[in-house]
């Protein structure tokens, strides 16, 4: 498989820059793999395809407000700092992206508050835009994290050109988000409402949770034509014993297992052992899934509509079948489905 096998023309007006008015009222395209048939529904209709005892597996990562704005010492130039990952809690050292990067060199200081209570010093270059910062803050670790949250804004993807609004703090977060650590939302999960979760409970549809802290690597363009040469950036994944046992027992019972989102799928497939069972896991994954691929656990999956040549569209093509998926995407573009983070949803059965 080549990167160009996953290219298509996506009109810019189909990139969603706002969520649907209500979480569960996004549009839903349903792909029936066996019959190669497509249906058009609303997201809240997802439950029509499931029965008592079936299982939905969700990613419970929580997005933190990762985008900060600081001023460069002496010049006062405005610099965007995007927090990627904490390298050392004790010394408050972080990997970040800076923009504009050409102005930021080792030894520079950035000021985030007028009273200079939060300052960062550049201690290393990592990539063209990547830097390592040491934050200087006079307070406890909890107070430091609270300060980052107070100053940070919701890290909407760059394709969304509008200003961040107060509702984004809630809508760019799933309602089952628990463990902070993601710099991008697991977007398939954004469509679930409290009402839907209650309905699932009443229907006897169960849920399991895994954690995969989504990094910006998810959105990195693929620079190579030969997919076997692409390296994914690592992301932190955690699956505990109770959730692993729950998933494994549902597989044994032959129940339908719906994996919600590409990030959840990566976490699960990372931990599958040779006997096709989920193991507990607490580590990093750089698993890259593209066709052909043999999925061990999921019988169905929910996902959003992804951009051309992305690693996300490749995983979905591995699950749905490349030709069927490309046909579905042509129809989605014709029917004006919304793509990307705040876009509409797809259910693959």
Protein Blocks (a to p, Z undefined) as FASTA:
>chain_A
ZZklmgccddfklpcfbdcfblklcccddddfklopacdddfklmmmmpcehiacdddfb
dcddfbccdddehjlpacddddfbdfblklopacdddddfklpcghiacdfbfnlpaccd
dfbdfblmlccddddddddfklmmmmmmmmpccdddfklmbdcdfklmmmmccfkbfbgc
ifbdcfklmmpcfklmmmmmmnopacddddddddfklmpccfbfblklpccddddddddf
klmmmmmmmmmnopacddehjklmmmmmmmpcfkopacddddddfbdcddddddfkbmbd
cdddddehiaklmmmmmmnopklmmmmmmmmmmnopaehjllccdddZZ
